[in-house]
Amino acid sequence: MNATNVVSLTFKNKEAMNQFLTMYNNKSPQLFPEAKILMMVKITDTNCLGISVYPDVESRDKSRRLAETHILGKLSELFEEDFRLTGEVVVQHIR
């Protein structure tokens, strides 16, 4: 089973989102080494959707706690709003 974290991030402005995305792009592979997939999808100039896939629930939960305390907690001044969901991958097509 592949366990997922899905997060919607709304930023205070475009610059805040760009600052976060730069940091996430540079540091997320080291912060979340167990992740099979780390993806951010830009929705608007101030909103993106993050999807991360892990091999199991334990790895997912560990990364979620790290993200909530270290990334979202320390960078909270960048965000206007965020919400998180967890789930299981039930359909997967990757080329």
N, C-alpha and C positions, 0 to 999 in steps of 0.2 A: 504494500500500500504506500502511496505517496501522499504525504500530508502537506497542506498548503497554509500559508499566511497570505491574506489579501488585505491591503490597506489603501484607503483613499485619503490623500493629503491635500488640503486646501491651504495655500500659503497666503501671507499677508500682501505679497506683491510678486511681480515677475522676478525681481532680483533675488528675493528670498528663495524662490523655487530653484533658480539657477545655482545659487550657493549650495543648497542642499543636494541637488543632482550631481554637481561636481564632486562633492564630498562622497556621496553614495557610490558614484562610479569608481572613484579612486580607492575607497576603503572597504566596500561591502564584501569583496571576495576574501579578504583577510578576517573581517569581523564574523562572517558567516561561512566558514570553510566547509561545513557539512551540506550546504545548499546544492541541490542539483541544478536549479534554475533561479536566477535573480533577475527580475525584469521590472522596469518602470515604463509606464505608458503615459505620455503627455496627453491630457484631455483638453485643457485650456492653458492659457498663459500662467495661470495660478493654481492649477489642479493637476495632479497625476495619480495614477493607480499603480500600486506596487504588488507584484505577485512573486512569491518565493515558494519553491517546491523542495521538500526534504524527503529523505528516504523513510522516515518514520515519525510518529507523533512526538517521541521524546526529543529528537533533534529539532523539530518545529517549535515545540514549547520552549526549549532552551533559547533558541534564537529570538523568539517573540519576547521573552523576558529581557534579553539583552537590548533589543530594539526599543522597548518601552522605557527602559531606565536610562540607557546610555545615549541612544541616538535621538529619539523623540523627546526624552527628558532634558538633555543638555541643549538641544536646539529648539526647544519649545517656543522661543521668541519669534521663530520664523513662521510658525503655523497659526492659521486662523481657526482651522478645524481639522480633525482627523477621526476616522473610525476604522476599526479592524474586525476582520472576520477570519475564521479558520475553517478548513474543510478538507476534503479528500478528492484527489484527482480521480475522476470517473471516466473521462474521455481524453485521449492524448494522441495528437498527430504531430510529430516533429520530423522535419526532413533533415 
